[in-house]
Amino acid sequence: MVMSDITNIAEMEKKIFSDAWSKSVFEEQFDEIGWGGEVALCNDTIIGYSCFYMTDDEAHLTNIAVLPEYRRKLVAKRLLESILRRASENECGYVILEVRFSNSDARAFYEKNSFSLLYQQPGYYSNPKEDAVIMVRYLNKD
């Protein structure tokens, strides 16, 4: 992900999430130490993206999004695999994320990729107000 991708990513975010990050939030994150982002392309068009933070022993997956017409085509899996690889390379012990309680497709995706329930956070999301499921995947350190 490069700064010039942010406008397109913010537009995608609005289409995909009811509580979307604004363009300015992406821009602010872009220069933060430990922050990273990746895009998935099809014919030079962004079809998906991921964002994450890495600090000390933790990687925090903040966003994975794929345009609806490209879902179930391994785009999200490849974005996730890249984050997991980077987290391992940075010697993170685990990857953590939040997902809406009602987002059963995302929860199933993460469970299929070895994430498990850590805890539920009441009222975490707004628009609409909803609990978050906090999930974790522990990484093997060799």
C-alpha positions as CSV (number, residue, x, y, z in Angstrom):
1,M,0.0,0.0,0.0
2,V,1.2,3.5,-0.9
3,M,-0.2,6.9,0.1
4,S,-1.7,7.3,-3.4
5,D,-3.9,4.2,-2.7
6,I,-5.6,5.8,0.2
7,T,-8.4,7.6,-1.7
8,N,-9.5,4.3,-3.4
9,I,-9.2,2.4,-0.1
10,A,-11.3,4.9,1.8
11,E,-14.0,4.6,-0.9
12,M,-13.9,0.8,-0.7
13,E,-14.1,1.0,3.1
14,K,-17.3,3.1,2.8
15,K,-18.9,0.5,0.5
16,I,-18.0,-2.5,2.7
17,F,-18.3,-1.3,6.3
18,S,-21.1,0.5,8.1
19,D,-18.6,2.2,10.4
20,A,-16.0,2.8,7.8
21,W,-12.6,4.5,8.6
22,S,-12.4,7.9,6.9
23,K,-9.7,8.9,4.4
24,S,-8.0,11.0,7.1
25,V,-7.8,8.0,9.5
26,F,-6.0,6.0,6.9
27,E,-3.7,8.9,6.2
28,E,-2.9,9.4,9.9
29,Q,-2.1,5.7,10.3
30,F,0.1,5.6,7.2
31,D,3.1,7.3,9.0
32,E,2.7,5.5,12.3
33,I,5.6,3.4,13.4
34,G,4.7,-0.3,13.2
35,W,1.8,0.3,10.9
36,G,1.5,-1.5,7.6
37,G,-0.9,-2.0,4.7
38,E,-1.1,-4.1,1.6
39,V,-3.4,-4.1,-1.4
40,A,-4.6,-6.9,-3.7
41,L,-4.8,-5.9,-7.3
42,C,-6.6,-7.3,-10.4
43,N,-5.7,-5.6,-13.6
44,D,-4.1,-2.7,-11.7
45,T,-7.3,-2.1,-9.8
46,I,-7.4,-2.4,-6.0
47,I,-9.8,-5.2,-5.1
48,G,-8.8,-5.7,-1.5
49,Y,-6.6,-4.4,1.3
50,S,-5.3,-5.1,4.7
51,C,-4.0,-3.0,7.5
52,F,-2.1,-3.9,10.7
53,Y,0.1,-2.7,13.5
54,M,3.1,-4.6,14.9
55,T,4.4,-3.7,18.3
56,D,6.7,-5.8,20.5
57,D,5.2,-9.3,20.6
58,E,1.8,-8.4,19.1
59,A,0.5,-8.0,15.6
60,H,-2.9,-6.4,15.4
61,L,-5.0,-6.9,12.2
62,T,-7.1,-3.8,11.9
63,N,-8.7,-4.3,8.5
64,I,-9.1,-6.8,5.8
65,A,-11.6,-6.0,3.1
66,V,-12.3,-7.4,-0.3
67,L,-14.8,-6.1,-2.9
68,P,-17.9,-8.4,-2.9
69,E,-17.3,-9.6,-6.5
70,Y,-13.9,-10.9,-5.5
71,R,-14.8,-12.7,-2.3
72,R,-14.3,-16.4,-1.9
73,K,-11.4,-16.3,-4.5
74,L,-8.6,-16.5,-2.0
75,V,-7.9,-12.7,-1.9
76,A,-8.5,-12.3,1.8
77,K,-6.6,-15.5,2.5
78,R,-3.6,-14.2,0.6
79,L,-3.8,-10.9,2.5
80,L,-4.0,-12.7,5.8
81,E,-1.1,-15.1,4.9
82,S,1.1,-12.1,4.1
83,I,0.3,-10.5,7.5
84,L,1.0,-13.8,9.3
85,R,4.3,-14.1,7.5
86,R,5.3,-10.6,8.4
87,A,4.3,-11.1,12.0
88,S,6.4,-14.2,12.2
89,E,9.3,-12.5,10.6
90,N,9.0,-9.7,13.2
91,E,8.9,-12.3,16.0
92,C,5.4,-11.5,17.1
93,G,3.9,-14.1,19.4
94,Y,0.4,-13.7,18.2
95,V,-2.0,-11.8,15.9
96,I,-5.2,-10.3,17.4
97,L,-8.3,-8.8,15.7
98,E,-11.8,-7.6,16.3
99,V,-14.8,-8.7,14.3
100,R,-18.5,-7.8,14.6
101,F,-20.4,-10.5,16.5
102,S,-22.9,-10.7,13.6
103,N,-20.3,-11.1,10.9
104,S,-20.5,-14.9,10.8
105,D,-18.7,-15.1,7.4
106,A,-15.6,-13.3,8.8
107,R,-15.6,-15.2,12.0
108,A,-15.8,-18.5,10.1
109,F,-12.9,-17.3,7.8
110,Y,-10.7,-16.5,10.8
111,E,-11.6,-19.7,12.6
112,K,-10.7,-21.7,9.4
113,N,-7.3,-19.9,9.6
114,S,-6.6,-21.0,13.1
115,F,-7.9,-17.9,15.0
116,S,-9.8,-18.6,18.2
117,L,-12.1,-16.6,20.5
118,L,-10.2,-14.7,23.1
119,Y,-13.2,-12.7,24.5
120,Q,-16.2,-10.7,23.6
121,Q,-16.2,-6.9,24.0
122,P,-19.7,-5.4,24.6
123,G,-20.7,-2.4,22.6
124,Y,-17.4,-2.1,20.8
125,Y,-18.9,-1.1,17.4
126,S,-21.2,1.8,16.6
127,N,-23.3,2.3,13.6
128,P,-25.0,0.0,14.5
129,K,-23.9,-0.6,18.1
130,E,-22.7,-4.2,18.5
131,D,-20.4,-6.4,20.4
132,A,-17.0,-7.3,19.0
133,V,-15.5,-10.8,19.1
134,I,-11.8,-10.5,19.9
135,M,-9.9,-13.4,18.2
136,V,-6.3,-14.5,18.4
137,R,-3.9,-16.7,16.6
138,Y,-0.8,-17.7,18.4
139,L,2.3,-18.0,16.2
140,N,5.0,-20.6,16.7
141,K,8.4,-19.2,17.5
142,D,11.2,-21.5,16.4
